[in-house]
């Protein structure tokens, strides 16, 4: 019993069972700690979904300046800087329009996977992209790689459609090994009148 006296503030020793029993206050502290961790994870997931949705919406609307604002700085730099990336995206927009292709929607899909890697948080955010083409529409499931340096409060993104684990690790050496990279899926084409 003397060993357990220091625990008396949060528990009690039971001579009948010869073991220490936690009082409700200790259980409440444990439950609150777990609940706080769950709430923080849910908050990070909500933040990454909301910000990924904003990035996708900017792309679909053609607001390329805003879209670049959601793009991870490493990618912006790799593309030659903000102005060069803007020129590339505008050229891409014009090429799509010449071909009769229009982005219609991009919707975030579950599950969003989150993990910590070094000092950053990473997220794999699946989304469905819908485009109209001259003879129908194209539906594609792809994903964004989200990166946060402030524990999930703000996120920037890299389109994951052409990434594999090696290319992700080259861009982000701290990328966690346990975070799965989605497999590439073929787009589904729906012809008009079918």
SVG drawing of the C-alpha trace seen along z (x, -y; Angstrom):
<svg xmlns="http://www.w3.org/2000/svg" viewBox="-29 -36 43 45">
<polyline fill="none" stroke="black" stroke-width="0.4" points="0.0,0.0 2.8,-2.6 3.8,-2.4 0.4,-3.5 -0.1,-6.4 1.4,-8.8 -1.5,-7.9 -4.2,-8.7 -5.0,-12.0 -6.2,-10.3 -7.0,-6.8 -7.4,-4.6 -5.8,-1.4 -8.3,1.4 -7.1,3.8 -9.8,6.3 -8.4,6.7 -4.8,5.7 -4.7,3.5 -5.0,-0.2 -8.3,-1.4 -8.7,-4.6 -11.3,-7.1 -13.7,-8.6 -11.5,-11.7 -8.6,-9.7 -10.8,-8.0 -12.3,-11.4 -8.8,-12.8 -8.0,-9.8 -11.2,-10.1 -10.7,-13.8 -7.2,-13.2 -8.4,-10.6 -11.3,-12.8 -9.0,-15.8 -6.7,-13.7 -9.7,-12.5 -11.1,-16.0 -7.7,-17.3 -7.5,-14.6 -11.1,-15.4 -10.3,-19.1 -7.2,-18.5 -9.2,-16.3 -11.9,-18.9 -9.3,-21.6 -7.6,-19.6 -10.9,-18.7 -12.1,-22.3 -8.9,-23.6 -8.6,-20.9 -12.2,-21.7 -11.2,-25.4 -8.2,-24.5 -10.3,-22.2 -13.1,-24.9 -10.5,-27.5 -9.2,-25.2 -12.7,-24.4 -13.7,-28.1 -10.5,-28.9 -9.2,-31.1 -5.6,-30.2 -4.1,-32.8 -6.1,-31.4 -5.3,-27.8 -1.5,-28.6 -2.0,-30.0 -3.1,-26.5 -0.2,-24.8 2.8,-23.7 5.8,-26.1 8.1,-23.3 6.0,-22.6 5.7,-26.3 9.5,-26.6 10.0,-23.4 7.8,-24.9 9.9,-28.0 8.1,-30.3 4.6,-31.7 4.6,-33.6 5.9,-30.7 3.4,-28.3 0.6,-30.8 1.7,-30.9 1.8,-27.1 -1.7,-26.8 -3.2,-29.5 -1.7,-27.6 -3.3,-24.4 -6.6,-26.1 -6.5,-27.4 -5.5,-24.0 -8.4,-22.3 -10.9,-24.9 -9.6,-24.4 -10.2,-20.7 -13.7,-21.3 -12.9,-20.1 -14.3,-21.9 -13.8,-21.1 -17.2,-20.7 -16.6,-19.7 -14.1,-18.3 -15.5,-16.7 -13.5,-15.5 -14.1,-11.8 -13.5,-9.7 -11.4,-8.4 -8.9,-11.2 -5.7,-9.7 -3.5,-11.8 -0.1,-11.1 2.8,-13.0 6.2,-12.9 9.0,-14.7 7.8,-18.3 5.0,-18.2 1.6,-16.6 0.7,-14.9 -2.7,-14.0 -3.9,-11.9 -7.1,-13.5 -9.0,-11.6 -11.3,-13.6 -13.5,-12.9 -12.9,-15.2 -15.6,-15.6 -14.9,-17.1 -17.1,-17.5 -15.6,-16.5 -17.1,-17.0 -18.8,-13.6 -19.6,-13.1 -18.0,-13.4 -15.0,-12.0 -15.0,-11.0 -11.7,-10.5 -10.8,-9.5 -7.5,-11.0 -5.9,-12.5 -4.2,-15.5 -1.1,-15.3 -1.7,-17.8 1.2,-19.2 1.0,-21.2 3.8,-22.7 1.6,-24.1 0.0,-21.0 -2.9,-20.9 -4.1,-24.5 -3.1,-25.5 -2.5,-23.1 -0.9,-23.3 -1.3,-20.7 0.4,-18.8 -1.8,-16.9 -1.1,-13.2 -2.4,-11.8 1.1,-11.3 3.0,-10.7 4.3,-7.5 6.1,-6.8 9.6,-7.6 8.5,-10.9 6.7,-11.9 9.8,-11.0 12.0,-13.1 9.8,-16.1 9.1,-15.4 11.8,-13.3 9.8,-13.3 6.8,-11.6 5.7,-8.9 6.3,-5.3 2.9,-4.2 0.8,-6.6 -0.5,-4.8 -0.3,-6.3 -3.5,-5.6 -3.2,-3.4 -3.8,-5.1 -7.3,-4.4 -8.3,-4.7 -10.8,-7.4 -14.3,-6.5 -15.6,-7.9 -19.4,-8.3 -20.4,-9.0 -23.4,-11.2 -26.5,-9.2 -25.3,-6.1"/>
</svg>
